[in-house]
């Protein structure tokens, strides 16, 4: 285990059903600075999906400084929980270019949901990486969504990709 045990209590509070307690934990973790990142990464394996989702959110708050978490966060795009996938995709956009190799690996997979969110994230980081197959996946999800958020996310990504291509 990590030497960062003092962070553990705040990390576990991230999953609190008490919103104020969860936000307080986020604040306390952010206040600790980037030294908390290894402890957050270490706890990404916890079984409570709400804690894992909030850990990903906190990592996103650190942006590029959390680049060491990109591989683990990208792997979460393959999870079944939609909130976790969305939070992971957003965090990868905040991490930025360090996420690209992991997102490209996901795009090469057969997991449609993971590929959708990887394409969404890449459309913000560097839409030039989006190939025609990924565009078709985005269109397919827009037309056959599992949730309303997927429609908006697909539209958003397709808009970014189109704008990028028009600039060329």
SERO-4910 file (N, C-alpha, C, O; in steps of 0.05 Angstrom, whole numbers):
BEGIN
 pado doro    nc1    nc2    nc3   cac1   cac2   cac3    cc1    cc2    cc3    oc1    oc2    oc3
  Unk    A     17    -24      0      0      0      0     17     25      0     41     24      6
  Unk    A      5     46     -6     18     72     -8     25     84     19     12     76     39
  Unk    A     44    101     21     50    116     45     30    138     50     32    152     70
  Unk    A     11    142     33     -7    164     34    -33    158     49    -55    167     41
  Unk    A    -31    142     70    -55    134     86    -73    157     95    -97    153     96
  Unk    A    -62    181    102    -80    202    111   -100    210     90   -121    221     96
  Unk    A    -95    204     65   -114    211     43   -137    191     42   -158    198     32
  Unk    A   -133    167     53   -153    146     50   -181    154     60   -201    148     46
  Unk    A   -183    167     83   -209    174     94   -223    193     74   -247    189     69
  Unk    A   -209    213     63   -222    231     45   -230    217     19   -250    223      7
  Unk    A   -213    198     10   -219    183    -14   -245    167    -10   -262    167    -28
  Unk    A   -248    154     12   -272    138     17   -297    156     20   -319    147     14
  Unk    A   -293    180     30   -316    199     33   -326    209      6   -347    220      4
  Unk    A   -310    205    -15   -319    213    -41   -345    200    -49   -361    211    -65
  Unk    A   -350    176    -39   -374    161    -46   -397    166    -27   -417    152    -28
  Unk    A   -394    185    -10   -415    191     10   -441    199     -4   -441    213    -24
  Unk    A   -464    191      7   -490    199     -3   -496    228      7   -515    240     -3
  Unk    A   -480    237     26   -483    265     35   -466    282     16   -441    282     17
  Unk    A   -479    297     -1   -466    313    -21   -445    332     -9   -424    336    -20
  Unk    A   -453    345     13   -435    363     26   -409    349     35   -387    360     32
  Unk    A   -412    325     46   -388    310     55   -371    303     31   -346    304     33
  Unk    A   -383    295      9   -368    287    -15   -353    311    -26   -329    309    -34
  Unk    A   -366    334    -28   -353    359    -38   -331    368    -19   -310    378    -28
  Unk    A   -335    364      7   -314    371     26   -289    353     22   -267    362     23
  Unk    A   -294    328     16   -272    309     11   -257    317    -14   -233    316    -15
  Unk    A   -272    325    -35   -259    334    -60   -241    358    -54   -218    359    -62
  Unk    A   -253    377    -39   -238    401    -32   -212    394    -16   -191    404    -22
  Unk    A   -215    376      3   -191    369     19   -170    355      2   -146    359      6
  Unk    A   -179    338    -16   -159    324    -33   -146    343    -52   -121    341    -56
  Unk    A   -161    361    -64   -148    381    -82   -129    399    -67   -108    407    -78
  Unk    A   -136    405    -42   -118    422    -25    -92    409    -20    -72    422    -16
  Unk    A    -91    382    -20    -66    367    -15    -47    370    -39    -23    365    -36
  Unk    A    -58    377    -62    -41    380    -85    -36    354    -99    -48    333    -93
  Unk    A    -17    354   -117    -12    331   -134     -1    307   -119      0    285   -130
  Unk    A      8    311    -94     19    289    -79     -3    267    -73      4    245    -66
  Unk    A    -28    274    -76    -50    255    -72    -55    237    -96    -68    217    -94
  Unk    A    -44    245   -119    -50    230   -144    -43    200   -141    -60    183   -149
  Unk    A    -20    192   -131    -14    163   -129    -35    148   -112    -42    126   -118
  Unk    A    -44    161    -90    -64    148    -73    -90    145    -88   -104    125    -85
  Unk    A    -97    165   -103   -122    164   -119   -121    141   -140   -139    126   -143
  Unk    A    -98    139   -153    -94    118   -173    -96     91   -160   -108     72   -170
  Unk    A    -83     88   -137    -83     63   -122   -112     54   -115   -117     30   -113
  Unk    A   -129     73   -110   -156     67   -101   -176     63   -124   -200     59   -120
  Unk    A   -167     66   -149   -185     62   -172   -196     34   -174   -215     29   -189
  Unk    A   -185     15   -159   -195    -13   -159   -217    -18   -140   -228    -41   -139
  Unk    A   -225      1   -123   -246     -4   -103   -271    -13   -117   -276     -5   -139
  Unk    A   -287    -29   -103   -311    -40   -115   -334    -20   -117   -352    -23   -134
  Unk    A   -335      0    -99   -357     19    -99   -354     38   -123   -335     54   -125
  Unk    A   -372     35   -143   -370     50   -167   -373     80   -163   -361     96   -177
  Unk    A   -388     88   -142   -391    117   -137   -364    128   -127   -357    151   -134
  Unk    A   -350    113   -111   -323    123   -102   -304    124   -126   -290    144   -129
  Unk    A   -304    104   -143   -287    104   -166   -293    127   -185   -275    140   -195
  Unk    A   -318    132   -188   -326    155   -206   -316    181   -195   -306    198   -209
  Unk    A   -319    185   -169   -310    210   -156   -280    212   -156   -269    234   -159
  Unk    A   -266    190   -153   -237    190   -155   -229    200   -183   -210    217   -186
  Unk    A   -242    190   -203   -236    199   -231   -242    229   -234   -226    243   -246
  Unk    A   -263    239   -222   -270    267   -222   -247    283   -210   -239    304   -221
  Unk    A   -238    275   -186   -216    289   -173   -191    289   -190   -177    309   -192
  Unk    A   -184    266   -202   -161    265   -220   -164    285   -242   -145    298   -250
  Unk    A   -188    288   -253   -193    308   -274   -188    336   -265   -180    353   -281
  Unk    A   -193    341   -239   -188    368   -229   -159    375   -229   -152    399   -230
  Unk    A   -141    356   -230   -112    361   -231   -103    364   -260    -80    373   -264
  Unk    A   -120    358   -279   -113    362   -307    -88    347   -316    -84    324   -308
  Unk    A    -71    360   -330    -46    347   -341    -28    336   -319    -13    317   -324
  Unk    A    -29    348   -296    -13    338   -274    -20    309   -266     -4    295   -253
  Unk    A    -44    300   -274    -52    273   -268    -47    254   -291    -59    232   -293
  Unk    A    -28    261   -309    -23    245   -333    -14    217   -326    -18    198   -342
  Unk    A     -2    213   -303      6    185   -296    -18    167   -292    -15    142   -291
  Unk    A    -42    178   -290    -66    162   -286    -80    155   -313   -100    140   -313
  Unk    A    -70    166   -335    -84    164   -361    -90    135   -369   -112    129   -378
  Unk    A    -71    117   -365    -76     89   -374    -98     76   -357   -116     63   -368
  Unk    A    -98     81   -331   -118     69   -313   -145     81   -318   -166     67   -318
  Unk    A   -146    107   -322   -171    121   -327   -183    112   -354   -207    107   -357
  Unk    A   -166    110   -374   -175    100   -401   -187     72   -399   -207     66   -412
  Unk    A   -175     55   -383   -186     28   -379   -214     28   -368   -230     10   -373
  Unk    A   -221     49   -353   -248     51   -341   -269     57   -362   -293     54   -357
  Unk    A   -261     65   -386   -281     69   -408   -294     42   -415   -315     42   -427
  Unk    A   -282     20   -408   -293     -6   -414   -312    -16   -393   -324    -37   -396
  Unk    A   -315     -1   -372   -334     -9   -350   -363     -7   -358   -369      7   -378
  Unk    A   -380    -21   -344   -409    -21   -351   -424      4   -341   -444     11   -353
  Unk    A   -413     17   -321   -427     40   -309   -424     65   -327   -402     74   -332
  Unk    A   -447     76   -336   -446     99   -353   -433    124   -340   -418    138   -353
  Unk    A   -440    129   -315   -428    152   -301   -398    150   -299   -384    170   -303
  Unk    A   -388    126   -294   -359    122   -292   -346    126   -320   -325    139   -322
  Unk    A   -359    116   -341   -348    120   -368   -347    150   -375   -327    160   -385
  Unk    A   -369    164   -369   -370    193   -376   -349    209   -360   -335    226   -371
  Unk    A   -347    203   -334   -327    217   -318   -299    211   -327   -282    229   -328
  Unk    A   -294    186   -335   -268    179   -345   -261    193   -371   -239    203   -375
  Unk    A   -281    195   -389   -276    209   -415   -270    238   -410   -252    250   -422
  Unk    A   -285    251   -392   -280    279   -385   -253    283   -373   -239    302   -379
  Unk    A   -245    265   -355   -219    267   -342   -197    264   -363   -177    279   -361
  Unk    A   -200    246   -381   -180    243   -402   -177    268   -419   -155    274   -428
  Unk    A   -199    282   -424   -197    307   -439   -182    328   -422   -167    344   -433
  Unk    A   -186    328   -396   -171    347   -379   -142    340   -377   -125    358   -374
  Unk    A   -136    314   -377   -107    306   -377    -94    315   -403    -71    322   -404
  Unk    A   -109    313   -425   -100    323   -450    -84    304   -467    -90    280   -467
  Unk    A    -63    313   -480    -48    298   -500    -36    272   -488    -31    254   -504
  Unk    A    -30    271   -463    -19    247   -451    -39    224   -452    -32    201   -449
  Unk    A    -65    230   -456    -86    210   -458    -88    197   -486    -98    175   -489
  Unk    A    -77    211   -506    -82    202   -534    -73    173   -539    -89    159   -551
  Unk    A    -49    164   -532    -42    136   -538    -62    116   -526    -68     96   -539
  Unk    A    -72    121   -502    -91    103   -489   -118    104   -503   -132     84   -505
  Unk    A   -126    128   -511   -152    130   -525   -151    117   -552   -170    105   -561
  Unk    A   -128    119   -566   -125    105   -591   -126     75   -588   -137     61   -605
  Unk    A   -115     65   -566   -117     36   -561   -146     27   -557   -155      7   -567
  Unk    A   -161     44   -542   -189     38   -538   -204     38   -565   -221     21   -570
  Unk    A   -198     58   -582   -212     59   -608   -207     34   -624   -224     27   -641
  Unk    A   -185     20   -620   -179     -4   -635   -193    -28   -623   -192    -50   -635
  Unk    A   -207    -25   -601   -221    -47   -588   -248    -52   -601   -257    -37   -618
  Unk    A   -262    -73   -592   -288    -79   -602   -310    -71   -582   -334    -76   -587
  Unk    A   -303    -57   -561   -322    -48   -541   -335    -22   -550   -322     -1   -549
  Unk    A   -360    -24   -560   -373     -1   -572   -375     23   -554   -370     46   -562
  Unk    A   -383     18   -529   -386     40   -510   -359     53   -504   -357     78   -503
  Unk    A   -339     37   -500   -312     48   -495   -303     64   -519   -291     86   -516
  Unk    A   -307     54   -543   -299     68   -567   -314     94   -570   -302    114   -579
  Unk    A   -339     94   -564   -355    118   -566   -343    140   -548   -339    163   -557
  Unk    A   -338    133   -522   -328    154   -504   -299    161   -510   -290    183   -505
  Unk    A   -283    142   -521   -256    149   -529   -257    168   -553   -241    187   -553
  Unk    A   -275    164   -572   -277    182   -594   -287    210   -584   -277    230   -594
  Unk    A   -305    210   -566   -314    236   -554   -291    251   -542   -287    274   -548
  Unk    A   -275    237   -526   -252    250   -513   -232    260   -533   -222    282   -532
  Unk    A   -226    243   -553   -206    251   -574   -216    275   -590   -200    291   -600
  Unk    A   -243    277   -593   -253    300   -609   -247    326   -596   -246    347   -609
  Unk    A   -243    326   -570   -235    350   -555   -205    354   -554   -195    377   -555
  Unk    A   -191    332   -551   -161    334   -549   -148    340   -576   -133    359   -579
  Unk    A   -155    323   -595   -143    325   -622   -161    310   -642   -156    287   -647
  Unk    A   -181    324   -653   -199    310   -671   -186    299   -696   -199    282   -709
  Unk    A   -162    306   -702   -148    295   -725   -144    265   -722   -140    251   -742
  Unk    A   -145    255   -698   -141    226   -693   -166    210   -698   -165    185   -698
  Unk    A   -188    223   -703   -213    208   -707   -215    198   -736   -214    214   -755
  Unk    A   -218    172   -739   -220    160   -766   -249    157   -774   -267    162   -758
  Unk    A   -253    149   -798   -281    146   -809   -297    125   -793   -321    129   -789
  Unk    A   -284    104   -785   -298     84   -769   -309     96   -742   -331     90   -734
  Unk    A   -293    112   -730   -301    125   -705   -324    145   -710   -342    147   -693
  Unk    A   -323    158   -732   -345    177   -739   -370    161   -743   -392    169   -733
  Unk    A   -369    138   -756   -392    121   -759   -403    111   -732   -427    109   -728
  Unk    A   -385    105   -714   -394     96   -687   -409    119   -673   -429    115   -660
  Unk    A   -397    143   -675   -410    166   -663   -438    171   -675   -458    176   -660
  Unk    A   -440    169   -701   -466    172   -715   -486    150   -706   -509    156   -701
  Unk    A   -476    125   -705   -493    103   -696   -504    108   -668   -527    103   -663
  Unk    A   -487    116   -650   -495    121   -623   -515    144   -621   -534    144   -606
  Unk    A   -510    165   -638   -529    187   -638   -557    178   -647   -577    187   -636
  Unk    A   -558    160   -666   -584    150   -676   -595    127   -659   -620    123   -659
  Unk    A   -578    113   -643   -587     91   -627   -576     93   -598   -561     76   -590
  Unk    A   -583    115   -584   -571    119   -558   -583    101   -537   -606     92   -538
  Unk    A   -567     96   -516   -577     82   -493   -585    102   -471   -599     95   -452
  Unk    A   -577    127   -475   -585    148   -456   -586    175   -471   -573    178   -492
  Unk    A   -601    194   -462   -602    220   -475   -575    234   -476   -570    249   -495
  Unk    A   -558    230   -457   -532    243   -456   -515    234   -480   -499    249   -490
  Unk    A   -519    209   -489   -503    199   -512   -510    215   -537   -493    220   -554
  Unk    A   -535    223   -540   -543    239   -564   -527    265   -564   -516    273   -584
  Unk    A   -528    279   -541   -514    305   -539   -484    302   -542   -471    318   -555
  Unk    A   -473    281   -530   -444    276   -532   -436    270   -560   -415    280   -570
  Unk    A   -452    254   -574   -445    248   -602   -447    273   -620   -429    277   -636
  Unk    A   -467    289   -616   -470    314   -631   -446    332   -626   -434    344   -644
  Unk    A   -438    334   -601   -416    351   -593   -390    342   -606   -375    358   -618
  Unk    A   -385    316   -605   -360    304   -617   -361    308   -647   -340    316   -659
  Unk    A   -383    302   -660   -384    304   -689   -380    334   -697   -368    339   -718
  Unk    A   -391    352   -682   -386    381   -687   -357    388   -686   -347    403   -703
  Unk    A   -343    378   -665   -314    384   -662   -298    372   -686   -280    385   -696
  Unk    A   -306    348   -693   -291    335   -715   -296    350   -742   -277    354   -757
  Unk    A   -321    357   -747   -328    372   -771   -313    399   -772   -301    406   -792
  Unk    A   -313    413   -750   -298    439   -748   -269    435   -754   -257    451   -768
  Unk    A   -257    414   -743   -229    408   -748   -224    403   -777   -204    412   -788
  Unk    A   -241    387   -790   -237    381   -818   -241    405   -836   -229    407   -857
  Unk    A   -259    422   -828   -264    446   -845   -241    466   -843   -236    481   -862
  Unk    A   -226    465   -822   -202    482   -819   -179    474   -835   -160    489   -840
  Unk    A   -179    449   -844   -156    438   -859   -156    449   -888   -138    442   -903
***
